[in-house]
Amino acid sequence: MVTRTGWSRLAAGLLATAASCGAWPQAGATSQEKRWACCNLRYDKDWISDRQFTARPFLPVGAPVVITDWGRNRVYADINGVKMRAGADREYFKGSREQFAEVLFLREDPSQRIATFPPAVQAAIRSGRIALGMTKEQVVMALGPPRFDLTPVLGAANWVYFAAEDGEFDLDWAADDTLRAIHAPTRIRKLVELPS
């Protein structure tokens, strides 16, 4: 199970990378609140779930988001002019709909942070791909959060992702939190790794 502190740190890291954070964000988001996409948000039709298949199309990191409404287990949003729904349909994410919204929809635009990255890293993020040497923050911006159920803490040395229904891959991190290895079959590596 993903710890609350771990995912809260991820959200803080996307905003300021070195910030330390305590508990989960508190519920309290309102409709019509302006936010930004935390990462490249993978979707199927109008649905963004807690299963971020990396083979799917995505709405770009930093896209403007307006939360338009709340459903029982859903958040409705206008993302860069596209009406979308988001929620935990597989229950990999164990928090509330508001907490899920806090992870996906940031209160500060990450674009300024991305502008500080080397050009090759910026290109990788824009293409929704990763490369060895990227930081955890940069990988999340490119791929979205790792599997909530199989990545118990963000400080873990290994993260697990879905590529598609029939494939998972995992990432190994060096002691300095840079990407050390990508473990995936060739067909999945081609989907997620930036060509050299």
Backbone torsions as a table, in degrees:
resi	resn	phi	psi	omega
1	MET	NA	136.5	-179.9
2	VAL	-71.5	133.3	179.2
3	THR	-78.4	148.9	179.2
4	ARG	-62.9	-40.4	-179.2
5	THR	-63.1	-39.7	-178.9
6	GLY	-61.0	-48.0	-178.6
7	TRP	-72.4	-32.0	176.1
8	SER	-64.3	-38.7	178.0
9	ARG	-64.9	-35.9	177.3
10	LEU	-61.1	-48.3	179.9
11	ALA	-59.7	-42.7	179.0
12	ALA	-66.0	-38.5	-180.0
13	GLY	-64.0	-34.4	177.9
14	LEU	-66.6	-27.1	179.7
15	LEU	-86.1	-41.7	-172.4
16	ALA	-142.9	8.9	178.6
17	THR	53.0	-45.8	-175.8
18	ALA	-100.4	0.0	-177.0
19	ALA	-68.5	141.3	173.8
20	SER	-102.2	145.8	-171.6
21	CYS	-135.9	152.1	-178.2
22	GLY	-93.4	-110.1	-173.4
23	ALA	-84.7	176.6	176.4
24	TRP	-55.1	151.3	174.4
25	PRO	-61.3	148.7	179.5
26	GLN	-81.0	147.2	174.1
27	ALA	-62.6	153.5	179.4
28	GLY	150.6	0.9	177.1
29	ALA	-66.2	143.4	-178.8
30	THR	-113.3	162.9	175.5
31	SER	-67.3	154.1	180.0
32	GLN	68.3	16.1	178.6
33	GLU	-81.9	132.2	-178.5
34	LYS	-81.0	129.7	178.0
35	ARG	-140.1	-174.1	177.3
36	TRP	-139.2	148.3	178.3
37	ALA	-65.7	130.3	-177.8
38	CYS	-69.0	-25.7	-166.8
39	CYS	-162.3	178.7	172.7
40	ASN	-70.6	109.0	-173.8
41	LEU	-88.4	110.2	-179.6
42	ARG	-75.0	141.7	-176.3
43	TYR	-144.1	161.5	172.5
44	ASP	-128.1	113.3	-173.3
45	LYS	58.1	-106.9	179.3
46	ASP	-115.5	21.1	-171.2
47	TRP	-115.7	125.6	172.8
48	ILE	-112.9	118.9	-175.8
49	SER	-115.9	-177.6	175.7
50	ASP	-79.7	4.1	172.7
51	ARG	-109.5	89.2	-177.1
52	GLN	-83.9	79.1	179.0
53	PHE	-62.1	120.8	-176.4
54	THR	-70.7	-14.1	178.4
55	ALA	-81.1	-10.7	-177.6
56	ARG	-82.6	161.2	173.9
57	PRO	-66.5	164.9	-178.3
58	PHE	-142.2	154.2	168.4
59	LEU	-90.5	137.9	-169.1
60	PRO	-73.4	148.5	173.0
61	VAL	-54.0	138.5	179.7
62	GLY	84.7	-2.0	178.2
63	ALA	-62.1	140.4	178.2
64	PRO	-66.0	138.7	-178.0
65	VAL	-127.7	134.4	170.5
66	VAL	-122.5	117.3	175.1
67	ILE	-72.4	121.5	-174.7
68	THR	-101.9	-26.9	-178.3
69	ASP	-168.3	168.7	178.1
70	TRP	-124.8	135.7	172.4
71	GLY	-108.1	-175.5	-177.2
72	ARG	-55.3	-50.9	178.6
73	ASN	-127.6	27.0	-172.5
74	ARG	-133.8	155.9	168.0
75	VAL	-122.5	134.5	178.6
76	TYR	-104.5	136.4	-176.0
77	ALA	-147.7	153.0	169.8
78	ASP	-101.4	114.3	-177.2
79	ILE	-114.5	108.0	179.8
80	ASN	54.9	38.1	177.8
81	GLY	87.0	1.5	-179.6
82	VAL	-109.9	126.4	178.9
83	LYS	-76.7	123.4	-176.3
84	MET	-132.8	160.3	172.3
85	ARG	-120.5	147.7	177.6
86	ALA	-139.0	145.1	178.0
87	GLY	179.4	175.5	-178.5
88	ALA	-96.9	89.0	-176.2
89	ASP	-82.5	-17.2	177.5
90	ARG	-108.3	1.1	179.7
91	GLU	59.9	29.4	171.4
92	TYR	-73.0	-32.6	175.6
93	PHE	-91.5	123.5	-172.7
94	LYS	-97.5	-0.2	-179.2
95	GLY	-86.4	-174.4	179.4
96	SER	-79.1	170.7	176.6
97	ARG	-61.7	-35.9	178.7
98	GLU	-66.8	-39.1	178.4
99	GLN	-68.0	-38.1	176.4
100	PHE	-62.4	-42.2	177.5
101	ALA	-62.8	-37.4	178.8
102	GLU	-64.4	-34.2	178.5
103	VAL	-71.7	-44.5	-174.5
104	LEU	-83.2	-34.2	-172.1
105	PHE	-117.6	105.5	-174.9
106	LEU	-80.2	154.9	178.7
107	ARG	-88.6	-8.7	175.6
108	GLU	-128.6	142.4	-178.8
109	ASP	-67.4	121.4	179.9
110	PRO	-77.9	-3.1	-176.1
111	SER	-59.7	-39.5	179.4
112	GLN	-65.3	-37.2	178.0
113	ARG	-65.5	-45.1	-179.8
114	ILE	-60.3	-36.5	-179.4
115	ALA	-62.2	-18.9	179.3
116	THR	-84.9	-9.6	-178.1
117	PHE	-80.2	156.2	174.7
118	PRO	-58.1	150.3	-178.1
119	PRO	-53.5	-38.2	-179.8
120	ALA	-65.1	-37.2	178.4
121	VAL	-69.8	-42.5	177.0
122	GLN	-58.4	-42.4	179.4
123	ALA	-64.1	-40.5	178.6
124	ALA	-62.0	-46.5	-179.4
125	ILE	-62.0	-46.5	179.8
126	ARG	-59.8	-32.6	-179.2
127	SER	-86.9	-4.8	-179.8
128	GLY	74.4	28.3	-177.8
129	ARG	-127.0	170.2	-178.1
130	ILE	-127.3	165.2	177.1
131	ALA	-144.8	151.9	177.1
132	LEU	-56.3	143.3	-179.9
133	GLY	94.9	-13.6	177.5
134	MET	-68.9	153.1	178.1
135	THR	-84.1	168.7	176.9
136	LYS	-59.5	-42.8	178.9
137	GLU	-58.2	-46.3	-178.2
138	GLN	-66.1	-39.5	178.6
139	VAL	-64.9	-42.6	178.2
140	VAL	-63.0	-40.7	177.8
141	MET	-60.1	-38.3	-178.0
142	ALA	-76.8	-45.2	-172.0
143	LEU	-107.2	-14.7	-171.0
144	GLY	90.7	179.3	-179.6
145	PRO	-66.4	151.0	173.8
146	PRO	-70.0	174.7	178.9
147	ARG	-57.7	124.0	-177.5
148	PHE	-64.8	-33.4	-176.5
149	ASP	-81.9	-27.9	-176.2
150	LEU	-105.8	1.0	175.9
151	THR	-121.9	83.6	-169.5
152	PRO	-63.9	-32.8	176.4
153	VAL	-141.6	147.5	-177.5
154	LEU	-73.7	-15.2	174.9
155	GLY	-80.7	-1.1	-178.8
156	ALA	-62.6	150.3	180.0
157	ALA	-79.2	-7.4	-178.7
158	ASN	-139.3	132.7	175.6
159	TRP	-118.3	147.8	179.9
160	VAL	-116.3	137.9	178.1
161	TYR	-128.2	157.2	167.0
162	PHE	-91.7	135.4	169.6
163	ALA	-96.5	-42.1	179.5
164	ALA	-161.0	-179.1	-179.7
165	GLU	-52.8	-37.3	-173.7
166	ASP	-102.3	16.7	-177.7
167	GLY	-156.7	133.6	172.5
168	GLU	-115.1	159.5	171.2
169	PHE	-143.8	161.1	178.8
170	ASP	-135.5	158.1	-175.3
171	LEU	-120.4	136.7	175.3
172	ASP	-106.1	139.4	-176.8
173	TRP	-110.8	140.9	174.0
174	ALA	-77.1	170.1	-179.1
175	ALA	-59.6	-27.7	179.7
176	ASP	-89.9	15.8	178.9
177	ASP	62.4	33.1	170.9
178	THR	-107.4	151.7	-176.8
179	LEU	-67.6	120.3	-176.1
180	ARG	-100.1	-36.5	-176.2
181	ALA	-155.0	147.9	174.3
182	ILE	-117.3	119.5	179.7
183	HIS	-105.9	106.2	-177.0
184	ALA	-161.3	150.4	171.4
185	PRO	-61.3	157.9	-176.4
186	THR	-53.6	-44.3	-177.3
187	ARG	-62.8	-33.4	178.9
188	ILE	-79.3	-38.9	176.3
189	ARG	-55.8	-38.8	179.8
190	LYS	-63.7	-28.2	178.4
191	LEU	-76.9	-34.4	-169.1
192	VAL	-111.0	-23.5	-175.7
193	GLU	-95.8	133.7	177.1
194	LEU	-67.4	127.4	178.4
195	PRO	-59.7	142.5	-179.7
196	SER	-76.2	NA	NA
